């Protein structure tokens, strides 16, 4: 294992295994279609897309506080354990250069000599993850201690539902931690694609990114697709037409933002509410405003103390984007994250968006910890990329338009909450 990967794992609280890191589903993924996996407590990973990788490696300094921290690249293999379960294992890259922005991520990945034996065991498994309730959870070495089986009919029903409520049961009994069904769906689809390609290829490059939810007990996450245009400059005519249709039939065209996914904790009932992108596309402007209200409401009251920090962060982001010349963030999302069950006593300061020393996360009586970040840069472009056929001038007016409308809507929530 490379010294860099070993150091990252030690900083991340991940034990140092001699044979790589077993990746788990990232259970707080609420939107997108790419499979996001948990590398360690503070780190996630996702399939490497050259354009997104290039963005993170050439990120303007003024944008760093508004994006997840980039932590490098690993090689991921699709393997079968001794019990017949299919799993993903991360290994350090053989080359330490990492200079692969302009290459096909599969170009230098050779299949393993040992062919995998596929059993009849279910590929769709989720790993029981109690880290949000027990930070000192010990990691089991036997995967059967961690695997939480799902009934296939239940899984299909969950994935088809657009709004779901799951109960969180705490106490001394075995935790009934329900996973966001969207993360399960993405994980299943990715495993299936990798299984289908296994005869030709069994190593993939993934980028490592900061886990923005790691310091929250019960993360509430809102994923907003930003901008009035979602297709990249290199999109096919079919893809372009499809994306334009989605924008025209949703709030993307009218206000430059639409709901792509949400999970929010309702403390009155002890339930997590999940809302997926299909529901988000159907929302009218009034429905979108109602969904934002639901996101900041804990079942008992509107969490009004969250609104000013979110608005401050959005205005800072708007100023930074207005200074970004020629960037276009097509199909990028905005994440808003807060703790649905904040502790009532002060905790140690957290690292938030590149800033140290803020006394955050001290409970509802003080300034709550809220995070706002941009994610997903697979279709981002700017003049510095060189090989792009289209070079844009000025600001990303579509993204900024969405930010302005989001600021207005949340400001209205803040105004109404004080009446």
QUISUL-V381880 format. One record per backbone hydrogen bond with DSSP energy under -1.0 kcal/mol. NH is the residue of the N-H (numbers start at 0). CO is the residue of the C=O. Records with the same first field share a line. If there is no record, write none. Layout:
NH = CO / CO
This chain:
5 = 1
6 = 2
7 = 3
8 = 4
9 = 5
10 = 6
11 = 7
13 = 8
16 = 14
20 = 89
22 = 87
23 = 37
25 = 35
28 = 25
36 = 44
37 = 23
38 = 42
39 = 42
43 = 208
44 = 36
45 = 206
47 = 204
52 = 48
53 = 49
54 = 50
55 = 51
56 = 52
57 = 53
62 = 59
63 = 60
65 = 62
66 = 63
70 = 207
73 = 205
74 = 90
75 = 203
76 = 88
78 = 86
80 = 84
83 = 80
86 = 78
88 = 76
89 = 20
90 = 74
99 = 97
102 = 99
106 = 103
108 = 105
124 = 122
125 = 147
127 = 145
132 = 129
133 = 129
136 = 133
144 = 141
145 = 142
146 = 142
147 = 125
154 = 150
155 = 151
156 = 152
157 = 153
158 = 154
159 = 155
160 = 156
163 = 273
165 = 271
167 = 269
183 = 179
184 = 180
185 = 181
186 = 182
187 = 183
188 = 184
189 = 185
190 = 186
191 = 187
192 = 188
193 = 189
194 = 190
195 = 191
196 = 192
199 = 196
200 = 196
203 = 75
205 = 73
206 = 45
207 = 71
208 = 43
209 = 68
210 = 41
213 = 210
215 = 212
219 = 337
220 = 262
221 = 335
222 = 260
223 = 333
224 = 257
225 = 331
226 = 255
234 = 231
239 = 235
240 = 236
241 = 237
242 = 238
243 = 239
244 = 240
245 = 241
246 = 242
247 = 243
248 = 244
249 = 246
252 = 246
254 = 250
255 = 251
257 = 224
259 = 222
260 = 222
261 = 274
262 = 220
263 = 272
265 = 270
266 = 297
267 = 297
269 = 265
270 = 265
271 = 165
272 = 263
273 = 163
274 = 261
275 = 161
279 = 275
280 = 276
287 = 283
288 = 284
289 = 285
290 = 286
291 = 287
292 = 288
293 = 289
294 = 290
295 = 291
296 = 293
297 = 300
302 = 295
303 = 301
305 = 302
309 = 305
310 = 306
311 = 307
312 = 308
313 = 309
314 = 310
315 = 311
316 = 312
317 = 313
318 = 314
319 = 315
320 = 316
321 = 317
323 = 320
325 = 393
327 = 380
331 = 328
332 = 374
333 = 223
334 = 372
335 = 221
336 = 370
337 = 219
339 = 217
351 = 354
354 = 351
359 = 357
365 = 362
370 = 336
372 = 334
373 = 65
374 = 332
379 = 376
380 = 327
384 = 381
386 = 384
396 = 394
399 = 395
400 = 396
401 = 397
402 = 398
403 = 399
404 = 400
405 = 401
406 = 402
407 = 403
408 = 404
409 = 405
410 = 406
411 = 407
412 = 408
413 = 409
414 = 410
415 = 411
416 = 412
